[in-house]
Amino acid sequence: MPHGYNGKVLRVDLSSGRIKTEEYPDHFYRQYFGGEGFIGYFLLKELKPGVEPLSPDNKLIFAAGPLTGAPAGGCGRHSVGGKSPLTGAFGEADSGGYWGAELKMAGFDAIIVEGKAEKPVYLSIQDNKVELKDARHLWGMKTLECQNAIRDELGDQLVKVAYIGPAGEKLVRYASVMNDLDAAAGRTGMGAVMGSKNLKAIAVRGRQRVSIADPATFKEIAGWIAENTPITNKGMHDFGTARVVAVLDPVGGLPTRNFQVGSIDGADKINGQAMKDTILVRRRACFACPVQCKREVKVDKPYVVDPRYGGPEYETIAALGSDCGITDLPAISKANELCNAYGLDTISCGATIAFAMECFENGLLSAKDTGGMELRFGNTEAMLQMVEQIALRQGFGDTLAEGVARVAKKIGPAAEEYAMHIKGQELPMHEPRLKQGMGVGYAISPTGADHCHNIHDTVYTDIGPMLEAAYPFGILEPMAANDLSSAKIRLLKYYTEFIHFLNCAVCCYFVMSLSFVGLERTTQLVKAVTGWDTTFFELLKVGERSTNLARIFNLREGFTVKDDTMPKRFFAPHPSGPLKAALDPKAFEEGKALYYDMMGWPNGVPTPGRLGELGIEWAASELPAK
């Protein structure tokens, strides 16, 4: 067994209560690596086509990687996946904090959850002791109460718990799986899958260290990360992801009023500096990470915000703030607390409320539909009330809990013009009219619109660390943000494969970015942990393999190139503001076609030859018949 792994996958059948440990050969780990790669493998191998995502037949997979739990910055993440109840497609989200590292230290690389318990349960993993416990008394609890109750019950305050809140229990289609109160596997609705299985939580306590093949080299690299990260990532350390507000608003890239425009009056009230000056209590870090990009905030009025739930990230500030026409930082912080307490993806939640606000302002919804609520842009109280209604499926929130794609179909064709989603998943808070390569990345993403497995075009417009880091990919000159040339699409291919590799490893994009740790040092880190004599070429192939597995899963579930789309709104410019550009339909389609060609996907379908080259020829049998 290679170092960095435990060689054990835990399989839990909730229907029968059976728990068993499985072992896989060394080559399985080297080929699929962990995290997203494990999820793609098991979903494609074991899930029957056409499974209803909220049925007992779906699987819920928690997966770490070889770097998870290794004591270096950025190595504290884990992935959660299954068939998405939001999109019906490949579902995967990853989370930080401490839970993933604890799973590794408890002796497991992954957990596969199957079936459905007759009554609410939670899974307790105490090193090698694994058991299902009654969770009926926990059902209905918010995340903080659930965490405290489990720790008290197990008599150990160091237990790390992944859990769902009431939103997951009530099958909100974008419910998240939370851990550490402020860390979320937020996207694609894995919290609803967990709730559908009557699984409230997974409590983990481990006392063994992750095995490292070359401790001296690992210590050297970990020390370099610790010494250099606070300098290189100073903006992230000082202001967290909230610093992005001040970067995007002046150039028209801050989603505002459901992506109608890209800047908002009062953006300076919700940026990282404003948070630091007004409500910041302290910084937080994930496992072993020196960046400390998380925030802890305290608000006493007009809302009381519990610092333990953390402060809002950029995506939350934009989704529940500017996209809803709101620049009230205490209110956004309260909404963030509610989402973390109830277990909601802040991106989809905010985007769905913004969609409803635009429908209301254009007469497609009335106060009669919303229970008397004036659901207009800028209405802070309405936004906060709607977050709770969605989480509890009360009132109009029960409708919005289905996500914008389903709600738009229910309202009618006119509403679909306002539904900002791809494959059923709401767009994250990055403007594809500004970042046009990212727009193509949104369209081809297997999970629906995704900002993590993507490029951010604006960092390649000048010579600097990000562009220089892309030189090995043959990207040698700056590119405009609206450039969709072959060089930009090549960058999209290689960079997203690198990110998919990181999601198999499983580690943080901020710390392990090309411009910081970089290609060579990342490879050396994997070598030091696993003992494999690997190359960056092999690691990129891990990412490409994972990308193909997810693509095949979607094709098998009925998705085609017609689903690799973009809402019409983004093909027209903002009516006002600094950003004048819009996506060009012809260039956008040509960019997608070129990406398919580069991937070896004629008409968006991987060829048997491409799958054979990646060592996953077995997956060709899962492709739909021509």
C-alpha positions in Angstrom: 0.0 0.0 0.0 1.5 3.4 -0.9 2.1 5.9 1.8 -0.5 8.6 2.2 -3.3 6.1 2.2 -4.8 3.8 4.7 -5.8 1.2 2.2 -9.4 1.0 3.6 -12.7 2.1 2.2 -15.7 1.9 4.6 -19.0 0.8 3.1 -22.1 1.4 5.1 -25.5 0.0 4.0 -28.1 1.9 6.0 -30.9 -0.3 4.9 -29.5 -3.4 6.5 -27.2 -1.8 9.0 -24.3 -3.7 7.6 -20.8 -2.1 7.8 -17.7 -3.5 6.1 -14.2 -2.5 5.2 -12.9 -3.0 1.7 -9.4 -3.0 0.4 -8.3 -2.1 -3.1 -5.0 -2.8 -4.9 -2.2 -0.3 -5.1 -2.9 0.5 -8.8 -6.4 1.6 -7.9 -5.1 4.3 -5.7 -2.5 5.5 -8.3 -5.1 5.6 -11.1 -8.0 7.2 -9.3 -6.1 8.9 -6.5 -8.9 9.9 -4.2 -11.6 12.6 -3.7 -13.4 13.3 -6.9 -11.6 10.4 -8.7 -12.9 7.9 -6.2 -16.4 9.4 -6.5 -16.4 9.2 -10.3 -15.1 5.6 -10.3 -17.7 4.3 -7.8 -20.7 6.2 -9.2 -20.0 4.9 -12.7 -19.2 1.4 -11.6 -21.9 0.9 -9.1 -24.8 3.3 -9.7 -27.5 2.0 -12.2 -28.5 4.5 -14.9 -31.5 6.5 -14.2 -31.4 6.3 -10.4 -33.6 8.9 -8.7 -31.1 11.1 -6.7 -33.2 11.1 -3.5 -34.0 7.4 -3.6 -32.2 4.8 -1.4 -30.5 3.6 -4.6 -28.3 6.6 -4.8 -24.9 6.5 -3.1 -23.3 9.2 -1.0 -19.5 9.1 -1.0 -17.1 10.9 1.3 -13.5 10.7 0.0 -10.2 12.0 1.1 -6.9 11.9 -0.9 -3.3 11.1 -0.3 -2.5 14.7 0.8 -5.5 15.0 3.1 -4.3 15.0 6.7 -0.6 15.4 5.8 0.5 18.4 8.0 1.1 21.0 5.3 -0.9 24.0 4.3 -3.8 23.3 2.0 -4.0 19.6 2.9 -7.2 19.6 5.0 -9.9 19.0 2.4 -12.3 16.2 1.5 -14.9 15.6 -1.3 -18.6 14.5 -1.0 -20.4 13.2 -4.1 -23.4 11.3 -5.5 -26.0 11.8 -8.2 -27.2 15.4 -7.8 -30.8 16.1 -6.8 -30.4 19.6 -8.2 -29.2 18.7 -11.7 -29.6 14.9 -12.1 -26.0 14.9 -13.2 -22.6 14.1 -11.6 -22.7 15.7 -8.1 -19.6 16.6 -6.2 -18.5 19.3 -3.7 -15.5 19.6 -1.5 -15.0 21.1 1.9 -12.2 22.4 4.2 -11.9 22.5 7.9 -10.7 19.4 9.9 -13.1 16.6 9.1 -11.2 15.2 6.1 -7.9 15.0 8.0 -9.7 13.3 10.9 -11.1 10.7 8.6 -7.6 9.8 7.4 -6.3 9.7 10.9 -9.1 7.4 11.9 -7.8 4.9 9.3 -10.1 5.3 6.3 -9.7 6.8 2.8 -13.3 7.0 1.9 -16.9 6.1 3.0 -19.5 4.8 0.7 -23.0 5.2 2.1 -25.8 3.1 0.6 -29.5 2.6 1.2 -31.8 4.3 3.7 -32.1 3.9 7.4 -35.6 3.2 8.8 -35.1 6.0 11.4 -32.6 8.8 11.7 -29.1 7.6 12.5 -25.5 8.9 12.7 -22.3 7.1 12.0 -19.6 7.0 14.7 -16.0 6.3 13.7 -13.7 6.1 16.6 -10.4 4.9 15.1 -11.2 1.3 14.1 -14.5 1.1 15.9 -17.4 1.9 13.6 -21.1 1.9 14.5 -24.5 3.3 13.6 -26.2 5.2 16.4 -29.7 6.5 16.9 -30.2 10.1 15.8 -33.9 10.6 16.3 -33.1 13.1 19.1 -30.8 15.0 16.7 -33.3 15.2 13.9 -34.4 18.8 13.5 -31.3 20.3 15.2 -29.3 23.0 13.6 -25.6 22.3 13.0 -24.2 23.8 16.2 -26.7 22.0 18.4 -26.1 18.7 16.5 -22.3 19.0 16.9 -22.5 19.8 20.6 -25.0 16.9 21.3 -22.8 14.3 19.5 -19.6 15.4 21.2 -21.4 15.3 24.6 -22.9 11.9 23.8 -19.5 10.5 22.8 -17.7 12.1 25.7 -15.1 13.7 23.4 -15.0 17.4 22.5 -12.3 16.7 19.8 -14.6 14.6 17.6 -15.0 16.1 14.2 -18.5 15.9 12.8 -20.0 16.3 9.2 -23.7 16.9 9.4 -26.8 18.2 7.8 -29.1 20.8 9.2 -32.9 21.0 8.8 -32.5 21.9 5.1 -30.9 18.6 4.3 -33.6 16.8 6.4 -36.3 18.5 4.4 -34.6 17.7 1.1 -33.9 21.2 -0.1 -32.3 20.4 -3.5 -29.2 22.6 -2.7 -28.7 21.6 0.9 -25.1 21.3 2.0 -23.1 18.9 4.1 -21.5 21.0 6.8 -18.5 20.4 9.1 -16.8 22.6 11.7 -19.8 24.9 11.5 -18.4 27.1 8.8 -17.0 24.6 6.2 -19.4 23.4 3.6 -19.6 20.8 0.8 -22.1 23.2 -0.6 -22.8 22.7 -4.2 -24.9 20.1 -6.1 -27.2 19.2 -3.1 -25.3 16.5 -1.3 -27.0 17.5 1.9 -30.4 16.5 0.4 -28.9 13.1 -0.5 -27.7 12.7 3.0 -31.1 13.7 4.4 -32.9 11.3 2.0 -30.9 8.4 3.6 -31.9 9.5 7.2 -28.3 10.0 7.9 -27.9 13.0 10.2 -24.1 13.0 10.8 -20.8 11.2 10.6 -18.7 11.7 13.7 -15.0 10.9 13.4 -12.1 10.7 15.8 -8.7 9.4 14.8 -5.4 9.1 16.6 -3.0 7.9 13.9 -0.8 10.1 11.7 -0.9 10.0 8.0 2.0 7.8 6.7 4.6 9.8 4.8 7.2 8.1 2.6 9.9 10.8 2.7 9.5 12.8 5.9 12.5 15.0 5.4 11.5 16.2 1.9 7.9 16.6 3.1 9.0 18.7 6.1 11.1 20.9 3.8 8.2 21.6 1.4 5.7 22.1 4.2 8.1 24.5 5.8 8.4 26.4 2.6 4.6 26.7 2.3 4.3 27.9 5.9 7.1 30.5 5.4 6.0 31.8 2.1 2.2 31.5 2.1 1.4 34.5 4.4 3.5 36.6 2.0 2.3 35.3 -1.3 -1.3 35.1 -0.1 -1.2 38.2 2.0 -4.4 39.6 0.6 -6.2 36.3 1.3 -4.7 36.3 4.8 -5.6 39.9 5.6 -9.1 40.1 4.0 -10.1 36.5 3.1 -12.1 35.9 -0.1 -14.1 39.0 0.6 -11.3 41.0 -0.9 -12.6 39.9 -4.3 -15.5 42.4 -4.0 -13.1 45.3 -4.4 -11.4 43.7 -7.4 -14.6 42.9 -9.4 -16.9 45.8 -8.7 -14.9 48.5 -10.4 -14.6 46.5 -13.6 -18.3 45.4 -13.7 -17.7 41.8 -12.6 -19.7 41.8 -9.4 -23.0 40.0 -10.0 -25.8 42.5 -9.1 -29.6 42.2 -9.3 -29.6 38.7 -10.7 -26.7 39.3 -13.1 -28.5 42.3 -14.7 -25.5 44.5 -14.0 -22.0 44.1 -12.7 -21.5 46.8 -10.0 -23.4 48.2 -7.1 -23.5 51.5 -5.2 -22.2 50.7 -1.8 -19.8 47.9 -2.7 -17.3 49.4 -0.4 -19.7 48.5 2.5 -19.4 44.8 1.8 -15.8 44.2 0.8 -12.9 42.7 2.8 -11.7 46.0 4.2 -15.2 46.9 5.5 -15.4 43.5 7.2 -12.0 44.0 8.8 -12.9 47.5 10.0 -16.3 46.7 11.4 -17.2 43.1 12.4 -14.1 40.9 12.1 -13.2 39.2 15.4 -10.3 37.0 14.2 -9.1 34.8 11.4 -9.6 31.1 11.2 -7.6 28.3 9.4 -8.3 24.9 8.1 -6.2 22.0 9.1 -2.4 22.9 9.2 -2.9 25.9 7.0 -1.0 29.2 7.5 -3.2 31.3 5.2 -6.1 31.7 7.6 -8.4 32.9 4.9 -11.6 32.2 7.0 -13.2 35.0 9.0 -14.9 35.0 12.3 -17.3 37.9 12.7 -19.5 39.3 15.5 -22.6 41.4 15.0 -24.8 42.6 17.8 -27.3 44.8 16.0 -29.6 45.0 14.3 -29.0 41.3 14.0 -27.2 39.0 16.4 -24.7 36.8 14.6 -23.0 33.9 16.4 -19.2 34.1 15.6 -19.0 30.3 15.8 -20.7 30.1 12.4 -17.9 32.1 10.7 -18.0 35.1 8.4 -19.3 35.3 4.8 -17.0 34.3 2.0 -16.9 36.3 -1.3 -19.5 33.9 -3.0 -21.9 34.5 0.0 -21.4 38.2 0.0 -22.2 38.4 -3.7 -25.0 35.8 -3.8 -26.9 37.0 -0.7 -25.7 40.6 -1.1 -25.1 42.4 -4.4 -27.0 39.8 -6.5 -30.0 40.5 -4.3 -29.3 44.3 -4.5 -28.2 44.3 -0.9 -25.1 46.1 0.6 -25.8 45.5 4.3 -22.9 43.6 5.7 -24.5 42.7 9.0 -27.6 41.3 7.2 -25.4 39.3 4.8 -23.5 38.0 7.8 -26.8 37.0 9.4 -27.8 35.2 6.2 -24.5 33.4 6.2 -25.1 32.2 9.7 -28.6 31.0 8.8 -27.2 29.1 5.8 -24.5 27.4 7.9 -26.9 26.6 10.7 -29.6 25.2 8.5 -27.2 23.6 6.0 -27.8 25.5 2.8 -25.5 26.3 -0.2 -25.2 30.0 0.0 -24.6 30.4 -3.7 -27.7 28.6 -4.9 -29.7 30.0 -2.0 -28.8 33.6 -2.9 -29.1 33.1 -6.6 -32.6 31.6 -6.2 -33.8 34.5 -4.1 -32.3 36.9 -6.6 -34.2 35.1 -9.4 -37.4 35.4 -7.4 -36.8 39.1 -6.8 -36.5 39.7 -10.6 -39.6 37.7 -11.2 -41.5 39.7 -8.6 -40.4 43.0 -10.0 -41.5 42.0 -13.5 -44.9 40.9 -12.4 -44.4 37.1 -12.8 -44.8 36.7 -9.0 -47.1 38.6 -6.7 -47.5 39.1 -3.0 -50.1 36.5 -3.1 -47.5 34.0 -4.3 -45.0 35.0 -1.7 -47.3 35.0 1.3 -47.5 38.8 1.3 -43.8 39.4 1.1 -42.5 42.2 -1.1 -39.7 40.2 -2.7 -37.8 43.1 -4.3 -34.2 43.8 -4.8 -32.7 45.5 -1.8 -35.3 44.2 0.6 -33.0 42.9 3.3 -35.8 41.6 5.6 -37.4 39.7 2.8 -34.1 38.1 1.9 -33.5 36.9 5.5 -37.0 35.6 5.9 -36.8 33.7 2.6 -33.5 32.0 3.7 -35.3 30.5 6.7 -38.4 29.7 4.7 -36.3 27.8 2.1 -34.4 25.9 4.8 -37.6 24.8 6.5 -39.7 24.5 3.3 -42.3 26.9 4.7 -44.5 29.2 2.6 -43.0 30.3 -0.7 -39.7 28.9 0.5 -41.0 25.5 -0.2 -41.2 26.4 -3.9 -37.8 28.1 -4.0 -36.2 25.1 -2.3 -36.4 23.3 -5.7 -33.9 25.7 -7.3 -34.3 28.2 -10.2 -34.6 25.7 -13.0 -37.6 23.9 -11.6 -39.2 27.1 -10.2 -38.9 28.8 -13.6 -40.6 25.9 -15.3 -43.4 26.1 -12.8 -43.9 29.9 -13.3 -43.7 29.7 -17.0 -41.5 30.5 -20.1 -41.1 34.2 -19.2 -39.4 33.2 -15.9 -36.8 31.1 -17.7 -35.3 34.3 -19.1 -34.4 35.2 -15.5 -33.1 31.7 -14.4 -29.4 31.9 -14.2 -28.3 28.3 -14.2 -26.5 25.7 -16.2 -27.7 22.0 -16.1 -29.9 23.1 -13.2 -27.2 24.5 -11.0 -27.3 28.2 -10.2 -24.3 30.2 -11.5 -21.6 31.1 -9.0 -20.7 34.8 -8.5 -18.3 35.3 -11.4 -19.5 37.2 -14.4 -19.0 35.3 -17.7 -19.3 38.5 -19.7 -16.1 39.6 -18.0 -14.4 36.2 -17.7 -15.3 34.6 -21.0 -13.0 31.6 -20.8 -14.7 30.9 -17.5 -18.0 31.1 -19.4 -17.0 28.2 -21.6 -15.8 26.4 -18.4 -19.2 26.9 -16.8 -20.9 25.3 -19.8 -18.7 22.2 -20.0 -18.6 21.6 -16.3 -20.0 18.2 -15.3 -21.6 19.6 -12.2 -23.3 22.6 -13.8 -21.9 26.1 -13.5 -18.7 25.8 -11.4 -16.1 28.5 -10.5 -13.6 26.2 -8.8 -12.8 23.8 -11.7 -12.3 26.8 -14.0 -10.0 29.6 -15.1 -10.3 33.2 -14.0 -9.5 35.1 -17.2 -8.6 38.4 -15.6 -5.4 37.1 -14.0 -3.9 36.3 -17.4 -4.3 39.8 -19.0 -0.7 40.9 -17.9 2.6 39.3 -17.4 2.7 38.1 -13.7 2.8 35.1 -11.5 -0.3 33.4 -12.9 0.7 33.8 -16.6 4.3 32.7 -15.8 2.9 29.6 -14.1 1.1 28.8 -17.3 4.2 28.9 -19.5 4.7 25.0 -19.3 1.3 24.8 -21.0 2.5 26.8 -23.9 0.6 30.0 -22.7 3.4 32.5 -23.4 1.6 35.8 -23.9 -1.1 37.8 -22.0 -4.6 37.3 -23.2 -7.6 39.6 -22.9 -10.3 38.4 -20.6 -12.8 38.2 -23.5 -10.3 36.2 -25.6 -11.6 32.8 -26.7 -8.7 31.9 -28.9 -7.2 28.4 -29.1 -4.6 29.5 -26.5 -7.4 30.4 -24.0 -9.2 27.1 -24.6 -5.9 25.2 -24.2 -5.4 27.0 -20.9 -8.9 26.0 -19.9 -8.2 22.4 -20.7 -4.9 22.1 -18.9 -5.8 24.3 -15.9 -9.1 22.6 -15.2 -7.3 19.2 -15.4 -4.9 20.5 -12.8 -7.7 21.6 -10.6 -9.5 18.2 -11.1 -6.2 16.6 -10.0 -6.1 18.8 -6.8 -9.7 17.7 -6.2 -8.5 14.1 -6.3 -5.4 14.8 -4.1 -7.6 16.4 -2.1 -6.1 19.9 -1.4 -6.8 23.6 -1.5 -6.8 25.5 -4.8 -5.6 28.7 -3.1 -2.5 27.2 -1.5 -1.7 24.7 -4.3 -2.3 27.2 -7.1 0.0 27.2 -10.1 1.3 30.6 -9.1 2.3 29.6 -5.6 3.2 26.0 -4.9 3.4 25.4 -8.6 3.8 22.4 -10.9 7.2 21.1 -9.8 6.7 21.6 -6.0 3.2 20.0 -6.1 4.8 17.0 -7.8 7.6 16.8 -5.2 5.0 17.0 -2.5 3.1 14.0 -3.9 6.3 12.1 -4.3 7.3 12.8 -0.7 3.9 11.7 0.7 3.3 8.6 -1.5 6.7 7.4 -2.4 5.7 7.2 -6.0 8.3 8.3 -8.6 5.7 10.4 -10.3 5.7 13.3 -12.8 3.5 16.2 -13.3 2.4 14.6 -16.6 1.0 11.7 -14.6 -0.8 14.0 -12.2 -2.4 15.9 -15.0 -3.6 12.6 -16.4 -5.3 11.9 -13.0 -7.3 15.1 -13.5 -8.1 14.3 -17.1 -9.2 10.8 -16.1 -11.5 12.2 -13.5 -12.9 14.7 -15.9 -13.7 11.9 -18.4 -15.4 9.8 -15.7 -17.7 12.6 -14.8 -18.5 13.3 -18.4 -19.4 9.7 -19.1 -21.6 9.6 -16.1 -23.6 12.6 -17.4 -23.8 11.1 -20.9 -25.1 7.9 -19.5 -27.8 9.9 -17.6 -29.0 11.5 -20.8 -27.0 14.8 -21.0 -25.6 15.9 -24.3 -23.7 18.9 -25.8 -27.1 20.7 -25.9 -26.9 20.9 -22.1 -23.5 22.6 -22.3 -25.2 26.0 -22.5 -25.2 29.5 -21.1 -28.3 31.6 -20.2 -29.2 34.1 -23.0 -28.6 37.0 -20.7 -24.9 36.8 -21.0 -24.9 37.3 -24.8 -26.0 40.9 -24.3 -24.0 43.6 -22.5 -25.0 45.2 -19.2 -27.4 48.1 -19.8 -25.1 50.3 -17.7 -21.8 50.2 -15.8 -18.1 49.8 -16.7 -18.3 46.4 -18.4 -19.2 46.8 -22.1 -18.4 43.3 -23.3 -20.8 40.4 -23.8 -20.3 36.8 -24.8 -20.3 36.4 -28.6 -22.5 33.4 -29.5 -20.3 32.3 -32.4 -17.0 32.5 -30.5 -18.7 30.8 -27.5 -19.8 27.8 -29.6 -16.5 27.6 -31.4 -14.7 27.7 -28.0 -16.8 24.7 -26.8 -16.2 22.8 -30.0 -12.4 23.4 -29.8 -12.5 22.2 -26.2 -14.2 19.0 -27.3 -11.6 18.5 -30.0 -8.8 19.0 -27.6 -10.3 16.5 -25.1 -10.9 13.9 -27.8 -14.7 14.2 -27.5 -16.3 14.4 -30.9 -19.8 15.9 -30.4 -18.9 16.0 -26.7 -18.5 12.2 -26.4 -15.2 10.6 -25.4 -13.9 8.1 -27.9 -12.9 4.6 -26.9 -9.4 5.5 -27.9 -9.3 8.5 -25.6 -10.6 6.3 -22.7 -8.0 3.6 -23.5 -5.2 6.2 -23.5 -6.4 7.1 -20.0 -6.5 3.5 -18.8 -10.3 3.6 -18.3 -11.4 1.6 -21.4 -13.9 -0.2 -19.2 -15.9 3.0 -19.1 -16.6 2.9 -22.8 -19.3 0.3 -22.1 -21.2 3.0 -20.1 -21.4 5.3 -23.1 -24.9 5.6 -24.7 -25.5 3.7 -27.9 -25.2 5.9 -31.0 
